Amino acid sequence: MHTAPATLSAAQFVAPLLECEVAFLLGKDLPPRAQPYARKEVEAAIEAVVPVMEIADCRWPAEAPELLKLADAMGNGAFIAGRPLRDWRKLDLANLAVILTRDGRELERGSSARILGNPLLAVEALANAQPLPAGGLKRGQIVTTGTCTTPVLPDPGQYLSDCGALGKLSLTLVT
């Protein structure tokens, strides 16, 4: 896990894909329970919303058999977190526009709506998934919800994810 702005070596990855995501910093525990959590309860447990970039990676090269890559659990190569936004309740989380650029050139446009129509629904689904490891979701954890943009194969360069009112974050990949 890295804090933006981050600089990473492209050589550390095997088969990377860069994704722009919306994540949530939990301010309260959401332990397993018999009764499902209502959306308002999940919202009350969220301390901040965080713009993030993930470099999904696996130990196997792109030409490896798909079942082998699947067995690798679609591993995380790097997680880059932007500045947490604590005053997030006035955001329209279902309609955040996201623009990914490299070296000033637009690569992808996406939206938070791509994540189940609203990324809060992903946090609610996870809080209600049973059984959860380690006794449920814990205060201080960052819950990422999926990508707002089509994943891109990252080349060395300067990447900027602009999430509008949620904020911007940057990643530099060097050779």
TIRO-2110 file (N, C-alpha, C; in Angstrom, 1 decimal):
// TIRO-2110
0.8, -1.2, 0.0, N, 1, A
0.0, 0.0, 0.0, CA, 1, A
0.9, 1.2, 0.0, C, 1, A
0.5, 2.2, -0.8, N, 2, A
1.3, 3.4, -1.0, CA, 2, A
0.4, 4.6, -0.9, C, 2, A
0.9, 5.7, -0.4, N, 3, A
0.1, 7.0, -0.4, CA, 3, A
0.5, 7.8, -1.6, C, 3, A
-0.5, 8.4, -2.3, N, 4, A
-0.3, 9.2, -3.5, CA, 4, A
0.3, 10.6, -3.0, C, 4, A
1.2, 11.2, -3.8, N, 5, A
1.7, 10.7, -5.0, CA, 5, A
2.7, 9.6, -4.7, C, 5, A
2.7, 8.6, -5.6, N, 6, A
3.6, 7.4, -5.4, CA, 6, A
4.5, 7.2, -6.7, C, 6, A
5.7, 6.7, -6.5, N, 7, A
6.5, 6.3, -7.6, CA, 7, A
6.9, 4.9, -7.4, C, 7, A
6.7, 4.1, -8.4, N, 8, A
6.9, 2.6, -8.3, CA, 8, A
7.7, 2.2, -9.6, C, 8, A
8.4, 1.1, -9.4, N, 9, A
9.2, 0.5, -10.6, CA, 9, A
8.2, -0.4, -11.3, C, 9, A
8.1, -0.2, -12.6, N, 10, A
7.3, -1.0, -13.5, CA, 10, A
7.8, -2.4, -13.5, C, 10, A
9.1, -2.6, -13.3, N, 11, A
9.8, -3.9, -13.3, CA, 11, A
9.3, -4.8, -12.2, C, 11, A
8.7, -4.3, -11.1, N, 12, A
8.2, -5.2, -10.0, CA, 12, A
7.0, -5.9, -10.3, C, 12, A
6.3, -5.6, -11.5, N, 13, A
5.1, -6.3, -11.8, CA, 13, A
5.3, -7.3, -12.9, C, 13, A
4.4, -8.3, -12.9, N, 14, A
4.5, -9.4, -13.9, CA, 14, A
3.5, -9.2, -15.1, C, 14, A
2.2, -9.0, -14.7, N, 15, A
1.2, -8.8, -15.7, CA, 15, A
0.2, -7.8, -15.1, C, 15, A
0.7, -6.5, -15.0, N, 16, A
-0.1, -5.5, -14.3, CA, 16, A
-1.3, -5.0, -15.1, C, 16, A
-2.3, -4.6, -14.4, N, 17, A
-3.5, -3.8, -15.0, CA, 17, A
-3.8, -2.7, -14.0, C, 17, A
-3.9, -1.5, -14.5, N, 18, A
-4.1, -0.3, -13.6, CA, 18, A
-5.6, 0.0, -13.6, C, 18, A
-6.2, 0.2, -12.4, N, 19, A
-7.6, 0.4, -12.2, CA, 19, A
-7.8, 1.7, -11.3, C, 19, A
-8.8, 2.5, -11.6, N, 20, A
-9.2, 3.6, -10.8, CA, 20, A
-10.4, 3.2, -10.0, C, 20, A
-10.3, 3.4, -8.7, N, 21, A
-11.4, 2.8, -7.8, CA, 21, A
-11.8, 3.8, -6.8, C, 21, A
-13.0, 3.5, -6.1, N, 22, A
-13.5, 4.3, -5.0, CA, 22, A
-13.4, 3.3, -3.8, C, 22, A
-12.8, 3.8, -2.7, N, 23, A
-12.7, 3.0, -1.5, CA, 23, A
-13.3, 3.7, -0.3, C, 23, A
-13.5, 3.0, 0.8, N, 24, A
-14.1, 3.5, 2.0, CA, 24, A
-13.2, 3.2, 3.2, C, 24, A
-12.9, 4.2, 4.0, N, 25, A
-12.2, 4.0, 5.3, CA, 25, A
-13.3, 3.8, 6.4, C, 25, A
-13.2, 2.7, 7.1, N, 26, A
-14.2, 2.4, 8.1, CA, 26, A
-13.8, 3.1, 9.4, C, 26, A
-14.7, 3.7, 10.0, N, 27, A
-14.5, 4.4, 11.3, CA, 27, A
-15.1, 3.6, 12.5, C, 27, A
-15.9, 2.5, 12.1, N, 28, A
-16.5, 1.7, 13.1, CA, 28, A
-16.5, 0.2, 12.6, C, 28, A
-16.4, -0.7, 13.5, N, 29, A
-16.5, -2.1, 13.2, CA, 29, A
-17.9, -2.5, 12.6, C, 29, A
-17.9, -3.4, 11.7, N, 30, A
-19.2, -4.0, 11.3, CA, 30, A
-19.1, -5.5, 11.5, C, 30, A
-19.3, -6.0, 12.7, N, 31, A
-19.1, -7.4, 13.0, CA, 31, A
-20.2, -8.3, 12.4, C, 31, A
-19.9, -9.6, 12.1, N, 32, A
-21.0, -10.5, 11.6, CA, 32, A
-22.2, -10.5, 12.6, C, 32, A
-23.3, -10.6, 12.0, N, 33, A
-24.6, -10.7, 12.8, CA, 33, A
-25.6, -11.4, 12.0, C, 33, A
-26.7, -11.8, 12.7, N, 34, A
-27.7, -12.6, 12.0, CA, 34, A
-28.6, -11.6, 11.1, C, 34, A
-28.8, -10.4, 11.6, N, 35, A
-29.7, -9.5, 10.9, CA, 35, A
-28.8, -8.7, 9.9, C, 35, A
-29.2, -8.6, 8.6, N, 36, A
-28.3, -7.9, 7.7, CA, 36, A
-28.2, -6.4, 8.0, C, 36, A
-27.1, -5.8, 7.7, N, 37, A
-26.9, -4.4, 7.9, CA, 37, A
-27.7, -3.6, 6.9, C, 37, A
-28.4, -2.6, 7.4, N, 38, A
-29.1, -1.6, 6.5, CA, 38, A
-28.1, -0.6, 5.9, C, 38, A
-28.4, -0.1, 4.8, N, 39, A
-27.5, 0.9, 4.2, CA, 39, A
-27.1, 2.0, 5.1, C, 39, A
-28.1, 2.5, 5.9, N, 40, A
-27.8, 3.6, 6.8, CA, 40, A
-26.8, 3.2, 7.9, C, 40, A
-26.8, 2.0, 8.3, N, 41, A
-25.8, 1.5, 9.3, CA, 41, A
-24.4, 1.4, 8.7, C, 41, A
-24.4, 1.0, 7.4, N, 42, A
-23.1, 0.9, 6.8, CA, 42, A
-22.6, 2.3, 6.6, C, 42, A
-23.4, 3.2, 6.1, N, 43, A
-23.0, 4.6, 5.9, CA, 43, A
-22.5, 5.2, 7.2, C, 43, A
-23.1, 4.9, 8.3, N, 44, A
-22.7, 5.4, 9.7, CA, 44, A
-21.3, 4.9, 10.1, C, 44, A
-21.0, 3.7, 9.5, N, 45, A
-19.7, 3.2, 9.9, CA, 45, A
-18.5, 3.7, 9.0, C, 45, A
-18.8, 4.5, 8.0, N, 46, A
-17.8, 5.0, 7.1, CA, 46, A
-17.3, 6.3, 7.6, C, 46, A
-16.0, 6.3, 7.8, N, 47, A
-15.3, 7.6, 8.2, CA, 47, A
-15.0, 8.5, 7.0, C, 47, A
-14.5, 7.9, 5.9, N, 48, A
-14.1, 8.7, 4.8, CA, 48, A
-14.2, 7.9, 3.5, C, 48, A
-14.3, 8.6, 2.4, N, 49, A
-14.2, 8.0, 1.1, CA, 49, A
-12.8, 8.4, 0.5, C, 49, A
-12.2, 7.4, -0.2, N, 50, A
-10.8, 7.6, -0.7, CA, 50, A
-10.7, 7.2, -2.2, C, 50, A
-10.2, 8.1, -3.0, N, 51, A
-9.9, 7.8, -4.3, CA, 51, A
-8.6, 6.9, -4.3, C, 51, A
-8.7, 5.8, -5.1, N, 52, A
-7.5, 4.9, -5.1, CA, 52, A
-7.2, 4.4, -6.5, C, 52, A
-6.0, 4.0, -6.7, N, 53, A
-5.6, 3.2, -7.9, CA, 53, A
-5.1, 1.9, -7.4, C, 53, A
-5.4, 0.9, -8.1, N, 54, A
-4.9, -0.5, -7.8, CA, 54, A
-4.2, -1.0, -9.1, C, 54, A
-3.0, -1.6, -8.8, N, 55, A
-2.4, -2.3, -9.9, CA, 55, A
-2.6, -3.8, -9.6, C, 55, A
-3.6, -4.3, -10.3, N, 56, A
-3.9, -5.8, -10.2, CA, 56, A
-2.7, -6.5, -10.9, C, 56, A
-2.3, -7.5, -10.3, N, 57, A
-1.1, -8.3, -10.9, CA, 57, A
-1.3, -9.7, -10.5, C, 57, A
-0.5, -10.6, -11.1, N, 58, A
-0.4, -11.9, -10.7, CA, 58, A
1.0, -12.4, -11.0, C, 58, A
1.3, -13.6, -10.4, N, 59, A
2.7, -14.1, -10.6, CA, 59, A
2.9, -14.7, -11.9, C, 59, A
1.9, -14.8, -12.7, N, 60, A
2.1, -15.5, -14.0, CA, 60, A
2.0, -14.5, -15.2, C, 60, A
2.7, -14.7, -16.2, N, 61, A
2.7, -13.8, -17.4, CA, 61, A
1.3, -13.9, -18.1, C, 61, A
1.1, -12.9, -19.0, N, 62, A
-0.2, -12.9, -19.7, CA, 62, A
-0.5, -14.1, -20.5, C, 62, A
0.5, -14.8, -21.0, N, 63, A
0.3, -15.9, -21.9, CA, 63, A
0.1, -17.2, -21.1, C, 63, A
0.1, -17.2, -19.8, N, 64, A
-0.1, -18.4, -18.9, CA, 64, A
-1.6, -18.8, -19.1, C, 64, A
-1.9, -20.1, -18.9, N, 65, A
-3.3, -20.5, -18.9, CA, 65, A
-4.2, -19.8, -18.0, C, 65, A
-5.4, -19.5, -18.4, N, 66, A
-6.4, -18.7, -17.6, CA, 66, A
-6.6, -19.4, -16.2, C, 66, A
-6.7, -20.7, -16.2, N, 67, A
-7.0, -21.4, -14.9, CA, 67, A
-5.8, -21.2, -13.9, C, 67, A
-4.6, -21.1, -14.4, N, 68, A
-3.5, -20.9, -13.6, CA, 68, A
-3.5, -19.5, -13.0, C, 68, A
-3.9, -18.5, -13.8, N, 69, A
-4.0, -17.1, -13.3, CA, 69, A
-5.2, -17.0, -12.3, C, 69, A
-6.3, -17.7, -12.6, N, 70, A
-7.4, -17.7, -11.7, CA, 70, A
-7.0, -18.3, -10.3, C, 70, A
-6.2, -19.3, -10.3, N, 71, A
-5.8, -20.0, -9.1, CA, 71, A
-4.9, -19.0, -8.3, C, 71, A
-4.3, -18.0, -8.9, N, 72, A
-3.5, -17.0, -8.3, CA, 72, A
-4.3, -16.0, -7.6, C, 72, A
-5.6, -16.1, -7.7, N, 73, A
-6.6, -15.2, -7.0, CA, 73, A
-6.5, -13.8, -7.5, C, 73, A
-6.1, -13.6, -8.8, N, 74, A
-6.1, -12.2, -9.3, CA, 74, A
-5.4, -11.3, -8.4, C, 74, A
-4.2, -11.6, -7.9, N, 75, A
-3.5, -10.9, -6.9, CA, 75, A
-3.3, -9.4, -7.1, C, 75, A
-3.2, -8.7, -5.9, N, 76, A
-2.9, -7.3, -5.9, CA, 76, A
-1.4, -7.0, -6.0, C, 76, A
-1.0, -6.2, -6.9, N, 77, A
0.4, -5.8, -7.0, CA, 77, A
0.7, -4.6, -6.3, C, 77, A
-0.2, -3.6, -6.2, N, 78, A
0.0, -2.4, -5.5, CA, 78, A
-1.3, -1.6, -5.3, C, 78, A
-1.4, -0.9, -4.2, N, 79, A
-2.6, -0.1, -3.9, CA, 79, A
-2.1, 1.3, -3.6, C, 79, A
-2.6, 2.2, -4.3, N, 80, A
-2.2, 3.6, -4.1, CA, 80, A
-3.4, 4.4, -3.6, C, 80, A
-3.4, 5.0, -2.4, N, 81, A
-4.5, 5.7, -1.8, CA, 81, A
-4.3, 7.2, -1.9, C, 81, A
-5.3, 7.9, -2.3, N, 82, A
-5.3, 9.3, -2.3, CA, 82, A
-5.7, 9.9, -0.9, C, 82, A
-6.1, 11.1, -0.9, N, 83, A
-6.4, 11.8, 0.4, CA, 83, A
-7.9, 11.4, 0.8, C, 83, A
-8.1, 10.9, 2.0, N, 84, A
-9.4, 10.5, 2.4, CA, 84, A
-10.3, 11.8, 2.5, C, 84, A
-11.5, 11.7, 2.0, N, 85, A
-12.5, 12.8, 2.1, CA, 85, A
-13.5, 12.5, 3.2, C, 85, A
-13.3, 13.2, 4.3, N, 86, A
-14.2, 12.9, 5.5, CA, 86, A
-15.6, 13.5, 5.4, C, 86, A
-15.7, 14.6, 4.6, N, 87, A
-17.0, 15.2, 4.4, CA, 87, A
-17.6, 14.7, 3.1, C, 87, A
-17.8, 13.4, 3.0, N, 88, A
-18.2, 12.7, 1.8, CA, 88, A
-19.7, 12.6, 1.6, C, 88, A
-20.5, 12.9, 2.6, N, 89, A
-22.0, 12.6, 2.5, CA, 89, A
-22.7, 13.6, 1.5, C, 89, A
-22.0, 14.6, 1.1, N, 90, A
-22.6, 15.5, 0.1, CA, 90, A
-22.3, 15.1, -1.3, C, 90, A
-21.4, 14.1, -1.5, N, 91, A
-21.1, 13.6, -2.8, CA, 91, A
-22.2, 12.8, -3.4, C, 91, A
-22.3, 12.8, -4.7, N, 92, A
-23.2, 11.9, -5.4, CA, 92, A
-22.3, 10.6, -5.7, C, 92, A
-22.2, 9.7, -4.8, N, 93, A
-21.3, 8.6, -5.0, CA, 93, A
-21.7, 7.7, -6.2, C, 93, A
-23.0, 7.7, -6.6, N, 94, A
-23.4, 6.9, -7.7, CA, 94, A
-23.0, 7.5, -9.0, C, 94, A
-22.6, 8.7, -9.0, N, 95, A
-22.3, 9.4, -10.3, CA, 95, A
-21.0, 10.1, -10.4, C, 95, A
-19.9, 9.6, -9.7, N, 96, A
-18.6, 10.2, -9.8, CA, 96, A
-18.0, 9.9, -11.1, C, 96, A
-17.6, 11.0, -11.9, N, 97, A
-16.9, 10.8, -13.1, CA, 97, A
-15.4, 10.6, -12.8, C, 97, A
-14.8, 9.7, -13.5, N, 98, A
-13.3, 9.4, -13.2, CA, 98, A
-12.6, 9.4, -14.6, C, 98, A
-11.5, 10.2, -14.6, N, 99, A
-10.7, 10.3, -15.8, CA, 99, A
-9.3, 9.9, -15.5, C, 99, A
-8.8, 8.9, -16.2, N, 100, A
-7.4, 8.5, -16.1, CA, 100, A
-6.6, 9.0, -17.2, C, 100, A
-5.5, 9.7, -16.9, N, 101, A
-4.5, 10.1, -17.9, CA, 101, A
-3.1, 9.6, -17.7, C, 101, A
-2.4, 9.5, -18.8, N, 102, A
-0.9, 9.2, -18.7, CA, 102, A
-0.2, 10.2, -19.4, C, 102, A
0.7, 10.9, -18.7, N, 103, A
1.5, 12.0, -19.3, CA, 103, A
0.6, 13.0, -20.0, C, 103, A
-0.5, 13.3, -19.4, N, 104, A
-1.4, 14.3, -19.9, CA, 104, A
-2.4, 13.9, -21.0, C, 104, A
-2.3, 12.6, -21.4, N, 105, A
-3.1, 12.1, -22.5, CA, 105, A
-4.2, 11.2, -21.8, C, 105, A
-5.5, 11.5, -22.2, N, 106, A
-6.6, 10.7, -21.6, CA, 106, A
-6.5, 9.3, -22.1, C, 106, A
-6.6, 8.4, -21.1, N, 107, A
-6.6, 6.9, -21.4, CA, 107, A
-8.0, 6.3, -21.3, C, 107, A
-8.7, 6.7, -20.2, N, 108, A
-10.0, 6.1, -19.9, CA, 108, A
-10.9, 7.1, -19.2, C, 108, A
-12.2, 7.0, -19.5, N, 109, A
-13.2, 7.7, -18.7, CA, 109, A
-14.1, 6.7, -18.1, C, 109, A
-14.5, 6.9, -16.9, N, 110, A
-15.4, 5.9, -16.2, CA, 110, A
-16.3, 6.6, -15.2, C, 110, A
-17.0, 5.8, -14.5, N, 111, A
-17.9, 6.3, -13.5, CA, 111, A
-18.0, 5.3, -12.3, C, 111, A
-18.3, 5.9, -11.2, N, 112, A
-18.6, 5.1, -10.0, CA, 112, A
-19.8, 4.2, -10.2, C, 112, A
-20.7, 4.6, -11.1, N, 113, A
-21.9, 3.9, -11.3, CA, 113, A
-21.6, 2.5, -11.9, C, 113, A
-20.4, 2.3, -12.4, N, 114, A
-20.0, 1.0, -12.9, CA, 114, A
-19.9, 0.0, -11.7, C, 114, A
-19.8, 0.4, -10.5, N, 115, A
-19.7, -0.5, -9.3, CA, 115, A
-21.1, -0.7, -8.7, C, 115, A
-21.8, -1.6, -9.2, N, 116, A
-23.2, -2.0, -8.8, CA, 116, A
-24.2, -0.9, -8.8, C, 116, A
-23.9, 0.2, -9.6, N, 117, A
-24.7, 1.4, -9.6, CA, 117, A
-24.4, 2.4, -8.6, C, 117, A
-23.7, 2.0, -7.5, N, 118, A
-23.3, 2.8, -6.4, CA, 118, A
-22.3, 2.0, -5.6, C, 118, A
-21.0, 2.5, -5.4, N, 119, A
-20.0, 1.8, -4.7, CA, 119, A
-20.4, 1.5, -3.2, C, 119, A
-21.3, 2.3, -2.7, N, 120, A
-21.8, 2.0, -1.3, CA, 120, A
-22.4, 0.6, -1.2, C, 120, A
-23.1, 0.2, -2.3, N, 121, A
-23.7, -1.1, -2.3, CA, 121, A
-22.7, -2.3, -2.2, C, 121, A
-21.5, -2.1, -2.7, N, 122, A
-20.5, -3.1, -2.6, CA, 122, A
-20.0, -3.2, -1.1, C, 122, A
-19.9, -2.1, -0.4, N, 123, A
-19.6, -2.2, 1.0, CA, 123, A
-20.7, -2.8, 1.8, C, 123, A
-21.9, -2.5, 1.5, N, 124, A
-23.1, -3.1, 2.2, CA, 124, A
-23.1, -4.6, 1.9, C, 124, A
-22.9, -5.0, 0.7, N, 125, A
-22.8, -6.5, 0.4, CA, 125, A
-21.7, -7.2, 1.1, C, 125, A
-20.6, -6.6, 1.2, N, 126, A
-19.5, -7.2, 1.9, CA, 126, A
-19.8, -7.3, 3.4, C, 126, A
-20.3, -6.2, 4.0, N, 127, A
-20.7, -6.3, 5.4, CA, 127, A
-21.7, -7.4, 5.7, C, 127, A
-22.5, -7.7, 4.8, N, 128, A
-23.6, -8.7, 4.9, CA, 128, A
-23.2, -10.1, 4.5, C, 128, A
-22.0, -10.2, 3.9, N, 129, A
-21.5, -11.5, 3.4, CA, 129, A
-21.1, -12.4, 4.7, C, 129, A
-21.6, -13.6, 4.7, N, 130, A
-21.3, -14.5, 5.8, CA, 130, A
-20.7, -15.8, 5.3, C, 130, A
-19.7, -16.3, 5.9, N, 131, A
-19.0, -15.7, 7.1, CA, 131, A
-17.9, -14.8, 6.6, C, 131, A
-17.6, -13.8, 7.3, N, 132, A
-16.5, -12.9, 7.0, CA, 132, A
-15.3, -13.4, 7.8, C, 132, A
-14.1, -13.3, 7.2, N, 133, A
-12.9, -13.7, 7.9, CA, 133, A
-12.6, -12.7, 9.0, C, 133, A
-11.9, -13.1, 10.1, N, 134, A
-11.4, -12.2, 11.1, CA, 134, A
-12.5, -11.4, 11.8, C, 134, A
-13.7, -12.0, 11.9, N, 135, A
-14.8, -11.4, 12.6, CA, 135, A
-15.4, -10.1, 12.0, C, 135, A
-15.4, -10.1, 10.7, N, 136, A
-16.1, -9.0, 10.0, CA, 136, A
-15.2, -7.8, 9.6, C, 136, A
-15.8, -6.7, 9.3, N, 137, A
-15.1, -5.5, 8.8, CA, 137, A
-14.7, -4.7, 10.1, C, 137, A
-13.5, -4.2, 10.1, N, 138, A
-12.9, -3.6, 11.3, CA, 138, A
-12.6, -2.1, 11.0, C, 138, A
-12.8, -1.3, 12.1, N, 139, A
-12.4, 0.1, 12.1, CA, 139, A
-11.0, 0.3, 11.6, C, 139, A
-10.7, 1.2, 10.7, N, 140, A
-9.4, 1.5, 10.2, CA, 140, A
-9.1, 0.7, 8.9, C, 140, A
-10.0, -0.3, 8.5, N, 141, A
-9.8, -1.0, 7.2, CA, 141, A
-10.2, -0.1, 6.1, C, 141, A
-9.6, -0.3, 4.9, N, 142, A
-10.0, 0.4, 3.7, CA, 142, A
-10.7, -0.7, 2.9, C, 142, A
-11.9, -0.4, 2.5, N, 143, A
-12.7, -1.4, 1.7, CA, 143, A
-12.7, -0.8, 0.3, C, 143, A
-12.1, -1.5, -0.7, N, 144, A
-12.2, -1.1, -2.1, CA, 144, A
-13.3, -1.8, -2.7, C, 144, A
-13.9, -1.2, -3.8, N, 145, A
-15.2, -1.7, -4.3, CA, 145, A
-15.2, -2.2, -5.7, C, 145, A
-14.1, -2.0, -6.4, N, 146, A
-14.0, -2.3, -7.8, CA, 146, A
-13.7, -1.1, -8.7, C, 146, A
-13.4, -1.4, -10.0, N, 147, A
-12.9, -0.4, -10.8, CA, 147, A
-14.0, 0.5, -11.5, C, 147, A
-13.7, 1.8, -11.6, N, 148, A
-14.6, 2.7, -12.2, CA, 148, A
-14.2, 2.8, -13.7, C, 148, A
-13.1, 2.4, -14.1, N, 149, A
-12.6, 2.5, -15.4, CA, 149, A
-12.2, 1.1, -16.0, C, 149, A
-12.1, 1.0, -17.3, N, 150, A
-11.6, -0.2, -17.9, CA, 150, A
-10.1, -0.3, -17.5, C, 150, A
-9.7, -1.5, -17.0, N, 151, A
-8.3, -1.6, -16.6, CA, 151, A
-7.4, -1.4, -17.8, C, 151, A
-6.2, -0.8, -17.6, N, 152, A
-5.3, -0.5, -18.7, CA, 152, A
-3.9, -1.2, -18.3, C, 152, A
-3.2, -1.6, -19.3, N, 153, A
-1.9, -2.1, -19.2, CA, 153, A
-1.0, -0.9, -19.0, C, 153, A
-0.4, -0.8, -17.8, N, 154, A
0.4, 0.5, -17.6, CA, 154, A
1.8, 0.4, -18.1, C, 154, A
2.2, 1.4, -18.9, N, 155, A
3.6, 1.6, -19.3, CA, 155, A
4.2, 2.6, -18.4, C, 155, A
5.5, 2.7, -18.4, N, 156, A
6.2, 3.8, -17.6, CA, 156, A
5.6, 5.1, -18.0, C, 156, A
5.4, 6.0, -17.0, N, 157, A
4.9, 7.3, -17.2, CA, 157, A
4.2, 7.8, -16.0, C, 157, A
3.6, 9.0, -16.1, N, 158, A
2.9, 9.7, -15.0, CA, 158, A
1.4, 9.5, -15.2, C, 158, A
0.8, 8.9, -14.2, N, 159, A
-0.6, 8.6, -14.3, CA, 159, A
-1.4, 9.6, -13.3, C, 159, A
-2.5, 10.1, -13.7, N, 160, A
-3.3, 10.9, -12.9, CA, 160, A
-4.8, 10.4, -12.9, C, 160, A
-5.3, 10.1, -11.8, N, 161, A
-6.7, 9.7, -11.7, CA, 161, A
-7.5, 10.9, -11.1, C, 161, A
-8.4, 11.5, -11.9, N, 162, A
-9.2, 12.6, -11.5, CA, 162, A
-10.6, 12.1, -11.2, C, 162, A
-11.0, 12.1, -9.9, N, 163, A
-12.3, 11.7, -9.4, CA, 163, A
-13.2, 12.8, -9.1, C, 163, A
-13.0, 14.0, -9.7, N, 164, A
-13.8, 15.1, -9.5, CA, 164, A
-13.8, 15.6, -8.1, C, 164, A
-15.0, 15.7, -7.5, N, 165, A
-15.1, 16.2, -6.1, CA, 165, A
-14.4, 15.3, -5.1, C, 165, A
-14.2, 14.0, -5.4, N, 166, A
-13.5, 13.1, -4.5, CA, 166, A
-12.0, 13.4, -4.4, C, 166, A
-11.5, 13.9, -5.5, N, 167, A
-10.1, 14.3, -5.5, CA, 167, A
-9.3, 13.6, -6.6, C, 167, A
-8.0, 13.9, -6.6, N, 168, A
-7.1, 13.4, -7.6, CA, 168, A
-6.0, 12.7, -6.9, C, 168, A
-5.4, 11.7, -7.6, N, 169, A
-4.2, 11.1, -7.1, CA, 169, A
-3.3, 10.7, -8.3, C, 169, A
-1.9, 10.7, -8.0, N, 170, A
-1.0, 10.4, -9.1, CA, 170, A
-0.1, 9.3, -8.7, C, 170, A
0.4, 8.6, -9.8, N, 171, A
1.3, 7.5, -9.7, CA, 171, A
2.3, 7.7, -10.9, C, 171, A
3.6, 7.6, -10.5, N, 172, A
4.6, 7.6, -11.6, CA, 172, A
5.2, 6.2, -11.6, C, 172, A
5.2, 5.6, -12.8, N, 173, A
5.8, 4.3, -13.0, CA, 173, A
7.1, 4.5, -13.8, C, 173, A
8.2, 4.1, -13.2, N, 174, A
9.5, 4.3, -13.8, CA, 174, A
10.1, 2.9, -14.3, C, 174, A
11.0, 3.0, -15.2, N, 175, A
11.6, 1.7, -15.7, CA, 175, A
12.6, 1.2, -14.8, C, 175, A
END
